[in-house]
Amino acid sequence: MTNFWHNLPRPFFALAPLEAVTDVVFRHVVAAAAPPDLFFTEFTNATGWVHAGDKAIGGRLVKTSDEHPIIAQLWGADADAMEKMAMHCAELGYDGIDINMGCPDASAVKSGGGAGMILNPENAAAIIAAAKKSGLPVSAKTRLGYSRVDEWPQWLEHLLRQDIVNLTIHLRTKKEMSKVPAHFELIPKIKKMRDEVAPNTLLTINGDINNRTHGLELVQRYGVDGIMIGRGVFLNPYTFEENPREHTRKEMLDLLRLQLELYEKYADQTGRPFDTLKRFFKIYIRDFEGAAELRDKLMHTKDTDEVRALIARVD
Ligand SMILES: Cc1cc2nc3c(=O)[nH]c(=O)nc-3n(C[C@H](O)[C@H](O)[C@H](O)COP(=O)(O)O)c2cc1C
């Protein structure tokens, strides 16, 4: 079955799912700066939603109808809940479902979700099958293994046998968290396995790829289909730009103003307190004289108008 994945450019660039970051607000900011080819939501717990409804997922699935292609990233170890949540995402207009099989968070792992899936491959297969019942294309995002790098051949082969549309690999183990460099050296072997086991499954790599230029170098060297960038947007919100250039202070401040505006626009739906905006300030307020002092002042603000007033002074 063809779906939007097959119409993506090659290579394609995706904005990684980032908890408390890639919500409807920040995705629109990245899209305004330099859009990737594909967006993911923050990870959203299927079991929690089935038990407690929308209040359990705190606005994580809020999106606008013009956001395409966009994938809902779900997690959870209960197949019935996954099926229901995936069906709901189809109704909400999502283009695909991605199953989180890499989150190292202790509570996710304890309940058998996130990286806990690596310890229970049979359930991982059941969860994928359940999500497919929504009719949406299903992908998975995982790590090389749970404790040891050499777990990857067995774990990734198992996932590749589940007929998923894309496999994104954060090139570290759960145990490594993000503390060691990503294992780029394994890409050729992983690619060979993909070619042999599941040539129709797209292969996306992730971890320590901070910009498009680096992504393109990796694609040229290894021939993967997609590049996923996460923390790179913290270093440069224009990270997906096709022709990278320096951006002015005004452009950066305008992006922050856009984020403030969108934050207000969606606040009722996302329910996020003002303080959640503070982690974003360092993205825009940097690399100019007085930036550190301004950031410090911004950390003491109480509402968006105070932020606007402070940044107007350096415009
Ligand atoms: C703040 C933060 C939140 C994250 N939230 C998620 C998430 O919701 N789902 C997920 O699959 N990975 C999540 N990750 C992992 C990233 O998607 C990505 O795999 C990791 O940061 C490595 O890629 P990078 O070096 O490009 O950032 C998160 C990472 C960070 C730093």
The ligand as a Gaussian input file, in Angstrom:
#p B3LYP/6-31G(d) Opt

LIG

0 1
 C       13.823000      16.978000      25.590000
 C       13.765000      15.657000      24.854000
 C       12.553000      15.024000      24.727000
 C       12.445000      13.808000      24.020000
 N       11.222000      13.227000      23.849000
 C       11.098000      12.130000      23.041000
 C        9.820000      11.590000      22.721000
 O        8.760000      12.078000      23.148000
 N        9.793000      10.496000      21.903000
 C       10.931000       9.930000      21.395000
 O       10.864000       8.945000      20.635000
 N       12.147000      10.421000      21.684000
 C       12.253000      11.520000      22.475000
 N       13.485000      12.060000      22.701000
 C       14.650000      11.497000      21.990000
 C       14.841000      12.240000      20.652000
 O       13.729000      12.061000      19.789000
 C       16.115000      11.763000      19.919000
 O       16.014000      10.381000      19.701000
 C       17.379000      12.038000      20.728000
 O       17.361000      13.355000      21.266000
 C       18.633000      11.875000      19.864000
 O       18.566000      12.693000      18.714000
 P       19.304000      14.135000      18.627000
 O       20.759000      13.918000      18.948000
 O       19.064000      14.602000      17.225000
 O       18.660000      14.998000      19.668000
 C       13.615000      13.218000      23.452000
 C       14.846000      13.862000      23.611000
 C       14.932000      15.073000      24.288000
 C       16.275000      15.739000      24.413000

